[in-house]
Amino acid sequence: MLAGIVLIVIGLIKFDSRQGKTMLVVGLALGSLGGLDTAAREHFAGYKSHATVLAGVPAVAVAAALYFAQLPWPVVFIGAAATFAAAVSLLWQRYH
């Protein structure tokens, strides 16, 4: 987490350069992984509210894949929304 925060700060300071933008993206990714780790551990320890955070991970992955495949925005949105709904449903089943 600390490395992610440091990279975000440096990336914002040097945002005008390609290296600064890369640092910002890597910092955001590291920070997101730290948050994902905490959400996953707490979800499997019994906190239902973390199901929505965890469901966002495959939804973002599907949205990114559809976006980079250059599909229209409605397709990207519908694909991400369907993935999110399916993931939330699967994660909530653990508690019922």
C-alpha positions, 0 to 999 in steps of 0.5 A: 500500500505504501509503495502505491501511495508513493507512486501516486504522489510522484505520478501526480507531481510528474504527470506531464511526462510518460513516466509520471503517468506510468507511475500513477497507473501502477500506484493506483493498481497497487493501491487497488490490490491492497484494498482488494486483499482486505475486502477478500479477507473480510468477505470470507470472514463473514462481512456480506457487504464486501460482496459488491466490492469483490464483484466489481473486479470481474466487472471491470475486467470484462469492461476493459476487455470489451473496451479494448475490443473497441465495442460500442459503449452500450455493449461495454456497459451491458457486459460489465453490468451482467458480469457484476450482477452474476458475481454479486449473486455468486458471492451472496450465495455463500451466506444463504 
